[in-house]
Amino acid sequence: MMTQLIQQNQTKSPFLSLRNDAVLKLYFGKEENKEQLRQFLKATTHLTDDDLAHIHVKNATLTKQHVFEKDFIVDIHLTSVTGHHIIIEMQIQNHVNFIERIVSYNARRYASQLKPGESYIQLKEVITIIITDFTLFNDSDDFSEHILFRRENRKIFTNAQQFYIIDLTKLPYQLTEAKHHWGALFKAKSKEELNMLMQQSNTMKQAGEKLLDLNSDEEAREIAMARQYSQMAYRDELHAREQKGIEQGIQQGIKHTIGIMKELGIDDQLISNKLQEKFQLTRQEVEKYLHHSE
């Protein structure tokens, strides 16, 4: 009976994890959490105390209505006192053309700084921090990587556009650096895990307390659940489109095969045998294709 009550309680109040990009935005978008945002950036990038003396989140507002908008963007976009543009994105699935998308997004942020007639010298660095819960680079065991545009001799071509990849799947067992602690905070899936992490450092204690506060916020819970449901619906839609594309591709392949074999003068019996073998079709299915192609 007690176990059932605990399970029901967990179902009603799931832990709000920072792996949910809406939760991450709510967490770092709060004015009272600026110090946590500053500590995260110091731990994961080359930015210093001077760079981060004043930071401004440009798109901090997030409501349940936003989550269901078609053009909804959950990334965090902020600027530093030294003019850096910083984008923070949580990604739990490796979608098709993921790298191309983040490069394009970074480039748009870089180019959009200038108004017509302004000098290129006014452009500031754009830094995109991507936190992934999947392996983006199979040729590396590094938990974090700093990517810049370089020449063939490995010298930096430009630092105007930079990327920091934080791969949660490669978080080391021993949390020896501040960035590891932040990785563990993102991966925390329960209050018990969070409480253990909060014992690691004063920074994690404060960061964990802020996350617990967010977990107690009913509006935040509604937004997080709405985001989770919208992501599930989106994945289902992509899967349906993929399956439809596969089916259409198979049908085109069958029709193409029939057309070529008929042009070669191959009789229907041999065509039927070939289609059954190549496409794993039944004789009845083959007959429908043959009849339709006539």
WOCORKA-V90344 format. One record per helix or strand of 2 or more residues. SS is the DSSP state (helix for helix, strand for strand). FROM is the first residue (numbers start at 1). LEN is the number of residues. Records with the same first field share a line. If there is no record, write none. Layout:
SS: FROM-LEN + FROM-LEN
//
This chain:
helix: 2-11 + 21-9 + 31-14 + 64-4 + 98-14 + 120-3 + 168-3 + 178-10 + 191-7 + 202-14 + 218-46 + 268-12 + 283-11
strand: 55-3 + 76-5 + 85-7 + 126-7 + 144-7 + 156-12
//
